[in-house]
Amino acid sequence: MTPFIEDRIERLPLGFRDIVLARHPMNTSDLYSYNPNYFGGAKTGGASDFFQSFHRPVALYRTSNPDIFICPASSPPGGGVQGICGFYAAKGVLKSKNNI
Protein backbone atom coordinates (compact mmCIF):
# COMPACT_ATOMS: atom_id res chain seq x y z
CA MET A 1 0.00 0.00 0.00
CA THR A 2 2.98 2.34 0.45
CA PRO A 3 3.21 3.39 -3.22
CA PHE A 4 -0.58 3.92 -3.39
CA ILE A 5 -0.56 6.10 -0.27
CA GLU A 6 2.44 8.10 -1.44
CA ASP A 7 0.82 8.67 -4.83
CA ARG A 8 -2.32 10.00 -3.17
CA ILE A 9 -0.35 12.38 -0.94
CA GLU A 10 1.86 13.48 -3.84
CA ARG A 11 -1.23 14.85 -5.62
CA LEU A 12 -1.09 17.74 -3.14
CA PRO A 13 1.43 20.48 -3.96
CA LEU A 14 3.74 19.58 -1.07
CA GLY A 15 6.67 17.81 -2.69
CA PHE A 16 6.02 14.89 -0.33
CA ARG A 17 8.51 12.46 -1.88
CA ASP A 18 11.27 15.06 -1.57
CA ILE A 19 10.90 15.30 2.21
CA VAL A 20 10.52 11.60 3.14
CA LEU A 21 13.67 10.55 4.99
CA ALA A 22 12.77 6.94 5.75
CA ARG A 23 9.93 4.44 5.69
CA HIS A 24 8.93 1.77 8.15
CA PRO A 25 5.97 -0.13 6.70
CA MET A 26 4.35 -2.69 8.99
CA ASN A 27 1.78 -5.38 8.27
CA THR A 28 -0.67 -6.80 10.80
CA SER A 29 1.78 -9.45 12.03
CA ASP A 30 4.42 -6.77 12.57
CA LEU A 31 1.96 -4.66 14.57
CA TYR A 32 1.05 -7.64 16.76
CA SER A 33 4.75 -8.42 17.34
CA TYR A 34 5.35 -4.79 18.26
CA ASN A 35 2.42 -4.70 20.70
CA PRO A 36 0.33 -7.82 21.50
CA ASN A 37 -2.63 -5.53 22.27
CA TYR A 38 -2.85 -4.92 18.51
CA PHE A 39 -4.37 -8.39 18.04
CA GLY A 40 -4.75 -9.07 14.35
CA GLY A 41 -3.25 -5.65 13.61
CA ALA A 42 -6.21 -3.81 15.15
CA LYS A 43 -4.98 -0.69 16.94
CA THR A 44 -8.44 -0.30 18.46
CA GLY A 45 -8.13 -3.32 20.74
CA GLY A 46 -9.74 -5.96 18.57
CA ALA A 47 -13.17 -6.55 17.17
CA SER A 48 -16.17 -4.53 18.29
CA ASP A 49 -18.37 -7.55 18.81
CA PHE A 50 -20.86 -8.51 21.54
CA PHE A 51 -18.15 -10.02 23.78
CA GLN A 52 -15.95 -6.93 23.48
CA SER A 53 -18.79 -4.63 24.50
CA PHE A 54 -18.51 -6.06 28.03
CA HIS A 55 -14.71 -6.14 28.18
CA ARG A 56 -13.74 -2.64 27.08
CA PRO A 57 -12.92 0.27 29.39
CA VAL A 58 -15.82 2.06 31.01
CA ALA A 59 -16.80 5.32 29.28
CA LEU A 60 -15.61 7.72 31.96
CA TYR A 61 -13.07 9.51 29.79
CA ARG A 62 -11.59 10.90 33.03
CA THR A 63 -8.33 10.21 34.81
CA SER A 64 -7.37 10.75 38.43
CA ASN A 65 -6.23 14.22 37.38
CA PRO A 66 -9.37 16.36 36.93
CA ASP A 67 -7.72 18.27 34.08
CA ILE A 68 -6.81 15.20 32.00
CA PHE A 69 -9.39 13.36 29.92
CA ILE A 70 -8.81 10.45 27.56
CA CYS A 71 -10.67 9.08 24.58
CA PRO A 72 -9.01 5.84 23.46
CA ALA A 73 -10.44 4.06 20.45
CA SER A 74 -11.10 1.01 22.62
CA SER A 75 -13.48 2.94 24.86
CA PRO A 76 -17.23 2.77 24.19
CA PRO A 77 -18.77 2.80 21.68
CA GLY A 78 -15.71 1.04 20.24
CA GLY A 79 -13.08 1.51 17.64
CA GLY A 80 -13.69 3.25 14.39
CA VAL A 81 -13.17 6.51 12.58
CA GLN A 82 -16.41 8.19 13.58
CA GLY A 83 -14.83 10.15 16.46
CA ILE A 84 -17.62 9.38 18.92
CA CYS A 85 -15.12 8.60 21.72
CA GLY A 86 -13.64 12.10 21.34
CA PHE A 87 -17.11 13.62 21.18
CA TYR A 88 -18.07 12.06 24.51
CA ALA A 89 -14.73 12.99 26.07
CA ALA A 90 -15.26 16.61 24.95
CA LYS A 91 -18.75 16.57 26.46
CA GLY A 92 -17.18 15.33 29.69
CA VAL A 93 -14.67 18.18 29.67
CA LEU A 94 -17.39 20.78 29.08
CA LYS A 95 -19.59 19.27 31.77
CA SER A 96 -16.68 19.19 34.22
CA LYS A 97 -15.57 22.75 33.50
CA ASN A 98 -19.10 24.21 33.57
CA ASN A 99 -20.22 22.17 36.59
CA ILE A 100 -23.33 21.13 34.68
C-alpha positions in Angstrom: 0.0 0.0 0.0 3.0 2.3 0.4 3.2 3.4 -3.2 -0.6 3.9 -3.4 -0.6 6.1 -0.3 2.4 8.1 -1.4 0.8 8.7 -4.8 -2.3 10.0 -3.2 -0.4 12.4 -0.9 1.9 13.5 -3.8 -1.2 14.9 -5.6 -1.1 17.7 -3.1 1.4 20.5 -4.0 3.7 19.6 -1.1 6.7 17.8 -2.7 6.0 14.9 -0.3 8.5 12.5 -1.9 11.3 15.1 -1.6 10.9 15.3 2.2 10.5 11.6 3.1 13.7 10.6 5.0 12.8 6.9 5.8 9.9 4.4 5.7 8.9 1.8 8.2 6.0 -0.1 6.7 4.3 -2.7 9.0 1.8 -5.4 8.3 -0.7 -6.8 10.8 1.8 -9.5 12.0 4.4 -6.8 12.6 2.0 -4.7 14.6 1.1 -7.6 16.8 4.8 -8.4 17.3 5.3 -4.8 18.3 2.4 -4.7 20.7 0.3 -7.8 21.5 -2.6 -5.5 22.3 -2.9 -4.9 18.5 -4.4 -8.4 18.0 -4.8 -9.1 14.3 -3.3 -5.7 13.6 -6.2 -3.8 15.1 -5.0 -0.7 16.9 -8.4 -0.3 18.5 -8.1 -3.3 20.7 -9.7 -6.0 18.6 -13.2 -6.6 17.2 -16.2 -4.5 18.3 -18.4 -7.6 18.8 -20.9 -8.5 21.5 -18.2 -10.0 23.8 -16.0 -6.9 23.5 -18.8 -4.6 24.5 -18.5 -6.1 28.0 -14.7 -6.1 28.2 -13.7 -2.6 27.1 -12.9 0.3 29.4 -15.8 2.1 31.0 -16.8 5.3 29.3 -15.6 7.7 32.0 -13.1 9.5 29.8 -11.6 10.9 33.0 -8.3 10.2 34.8 -7.4 10.7 38.4 -6.2 14.2 37.4 -9.4 16.4 36.9 -7.7 18.3 34.1 -6.8 15.2 32.0 -9.4 13.4 29.9 -8.8 10.4 27.6 -10.7 9.1 24.6 -9.0 5.8 23.5 -10.4 4.1 20.5 -11.1 1.0 22.6 -13.5 2.9 24.9 -17.2 2.8 24.2 -18.8 2.8 21.7 -15.7 1.0 20.2 -13.1 1.5 17.6 -13.7 3.3 14.4 -13.2 6.5 12.6 -16.4 8.2 13.6 -14.8 10.1 16.5 -17.6 9.4 18.9 -15.1 8.6 21.7 -13.6 12.1 21.3 -17.1 13.6 21.2 -18.1 12.1 24.5 -14.7 13.0 26.1 -15.3 16.6 24.9 -18.7 16.6 26.5 -17.2 15.3 29.7 -14.7 18.2 29.7 -17.4 20.8 29.1 -19.6 19.3 31.8 -16.7 19.2 34.2 -15.6 22.8 33.5 -19.1 24.2 33.6 -20.2 22.2 36.6 -23.3 21.1 34.7 
